[in-house]
Every structure is written in structure tokens, then in C-alpha cells.
Amino acid sequence: RLNPDSRRIIHAWLEPSAANAAAESRFQFERQGYFVADRHDHRPDRPVFNRAVGLRDTWTAG
């Protein structure tokens, strides 16, 4: 069973060169996490990136 909150569609502004990225190219989006260009749905006119690793939003002293 999939978590219904696992799919989130976010519309955002993007550096134009990232739209031309090859499938499975990796990026770090500032303060958001690491993303990968989707191998099936990514197109220059409609880029699709999947979050691979999110960044921690809280830090505790260890």
C-alpha cells in the first residue's frame, strides 16, 4: 500500500538549462533536497524531477 502523501506535485521556477537535462540527471535544489530528472516524463517543455533525498528541516545539537 502506498502512502497517499508520497506524491506531491509542486510547480516552481527552474533554471532554463535544467529543463534540457538528460533523463536521470541529478540536481540539488537549494534548501529543498536532491532531485533526479524523471526517465519517462521529463521533457524540455515540461520538466519533471523526482525527489531522491530531502534536506532536514530541523537540526538538534548532538
Secondary structure, DSSP 8 states (H G I E B T S, - for coil): ---GGG---------HHHHT--TT-EEEETTTEEEEE-TTT-BTTB--EEEEEE--S-----
